[in-house]
Amino acid sequence: MTRIPHETSGEPNPLQALTLDRLRRRTSMKWRTYPEDVLPLWVAEMDVPLAEPIVRAVTDALDLGDTGYPAGTAYAEALAAFAGKRWNWDGLAVERTAIVPDVMLGVVEMLKLVTGYGDAVVVNPPVYPPFYQFVEHMDRRVLEAPLGADGRLDLGVLEETFRQAVAGGGRAAHLLCSPHNPTGTVHTAEELSAVAALAERYGVRVVADEIHAPLVVGGTDFVPYLSVPGAERGLSLMSASKAWNLAGLKAALAIAGPGAGADLARMPEEVGHGPSHVGIIAHTAALRDGVAWLDALLSGLDANRRLLADLLAEHLPEIRYRPGDATYLAWLDCHALGLGDDPADIFLHRGRVALNSGLPFGTGGAGHVRLNLATSPEVIGEAMRRMAAALR
């Protein structure tokens, strides 16, 4: 598919706004886990300033002392409006939403509603490592239905895994990553419709993690899972946190399809006390007034994808990279380098570049690394030089 750039917003590229010296003044996980001589290109934090409407909204709240408990539906209303304009989806019903502390804690609450102890939760590896950690911590069984060699859902494998998931008579869920982390795959309407049909056939409940939904390149359509035929009993988690770099301002929304409203209504009332009120204010401002900033970011990310491909061809041609259509994460196949199952360890200790090891991503992760593209072109260039030097 030919990529069509997002409309020019007039906003400067936020990925080129901050120097490395300024970034090193941050105290978050990305910048405090490793020594200062390490380039951190791992955890999903972006090297950007906040969009001005978010800064203004949070500053106004602090000036008012508006730091109490969350209330109201402003976040859901803002997301519904954004979804209508961005994805041409008018099916996000505010009355079938609930605020949750963040997407993964929301996933846990949704899985509690539709599965019980010992029940199976199907995932599509290689996939976001907390899918394994959170599911196993809540005493569910993880069943893997790996992606195909093309990085897309393998519907035959998925059907067989659904069959296994319900074989013992228990309940089961499919924890769907859409868009997919780490590959950047954007599932098509046809693929999602097929997932919904299989889920209904086998009685599997789909819980879709759609946190990366705003981070899709121009010319590629993001399709909300709840918008496809047959997904009426599905549940979704969405948030502005990834697209606008708001992980430290906790908030997310759980969304139920028309056939799952009763399930969502059973979620304990105290779950809604967990999100940050200031976080909700920030996320609402992002969705309402931060779209121009988002478009500038997406253009910058697309340029970084092209830059990474060019630099890999120049410095590390053995690494296989298939640019994704979403997220700001690059999934790099390093098998041909002969570095074993965990090349991230080599690049950290020899090259002083911190990447995510592919091992925690499950089946298909060995021999891979995940690289965070949400930084300046200069940092990406320096990372490539260091990674190449690590192999000499």
C-alpha positions, 0 to 999 in steps of 0.5 A: 500500500502506498503511504500517504503522509498525514496532513501538514500541521505546521508543527515542528517535528517534536523528535528534533526538539530536545538535545541529548543533554536536556534528555539526560536531565529526566528522571524516568525509567528510560534515563535512569536505568543505565549509566550515562554513557549508554544510549537508551533506545529501549522502553516505550518513552519518547524523546519529545516535549509535551504537546502545548495543549497538554502542558496548558491543561495540566498547568491550569489544573495545578493552578486551580488545585484541581488534583482530586478524584476523577469524575465524569465522561470527558475522556470518553467523549474526547476519544469518541470524537477522535475515533470518529474523525480519525478512524471513521468509527462512530460506534464508540458509545460513551455509556459503554466505557469505564476509566481504568488506571492504565491499559495493562491494569485494565486488561487484567480487570477485563480478563477477570470479567470473562475468565476464571482461575486456570482458564486460558488466555491466547496471545500472538507472539512475539508480543509485548512481554507484560502480556505474559507477566500479568496473565500468569500473575492472575493465575491464568494459563498463557497459550501461544498462537504465534504470528506467521512468518510474514508477521501477521496473524496466522488464522489457522494456528489461531483456530487450533489454539482456540480449540485447545483453549476451550477443550477442557470446558473452561472459559477462554480469552484472546488478548489481542495486540492491535496494532501489534507490539513489537512488529508494528503490524496493523491488522486489517478489517478482514483479519479482525473479522476472521478473529471475531468469527473464530472467537464466536465459534469457539466461545472465546472472548476477545480483549483488544489492547489498542494503545498504539491505535493513534500511532499508525502511518498515513495511508494505512487504516487502523480498524478498531476491533469493536468496529468489525462484524461479529465483535459485539461481545469484545472488549477494548482498552485504549489510551492517549498515553503512548501517542502523546508520551503520557505514561507518567500521567496514568489513565486509560479507557475500557470500552465494551461492544454492544454485547459486552456492556453487562460484563463491563458493568460488573467491573468493581466500582473502585477500579475507577478510583485508580486513574489519575485525575490530572492524567485524565485531564492530560489525555483529554486535552491530547485527544481534543487539541493535540492532533496537529502535534500528533501528525507532526510526530507521525511524519517524524517517525516515518522519516526515522523508519526510512533513516533506520532502514538506510543506516542498517543497509549501510552499517549492519546489512545482516540485520533484517528489518521490516518497517511496521505501519504503526508504533514507534518500535522497530523489530530487528532480526539479528540471527545472521550476526551470529550473536546467539539468542540475546543480541541485546546483551552484546549491543549493551555491553560492547556498544553501550546501546540499550535495546529490548531483548527479544527473549521476553516477547515469547516464541519468535523473540530469540535472536531479535531486539526491539529498538525505540525509534522515537528519538532524534535522527542524530541519536539513531545515527549514533546508535547504528555506529555504536552497534556496528562498532560492537561487532568489530 
